[in-house]
Amino acid sequence: MTTTASPTPSFSFADALRAIKAFAGAAVSVVVLGEYADKRRA
């Protein structure tokens, strides 16, 4: 059984940028919602 790697990457720069934006958005929302929850408990 032989496997060959494709010469081109399977994802583009736009896909990587979209993933980074999604991760950053999720991280910001967690921080904001976390601070909001802490203030409500206090």
Number of C-alpha atoms within 10 A of each C-alpha: 2 3 5 5 6 7 6 7 8 7 8 10 9 9 11 11 11 12 12 12 12 12 12 12 12 12 12 12 12 12 12 12 12 12 11 11 11 10 9 8 6 5
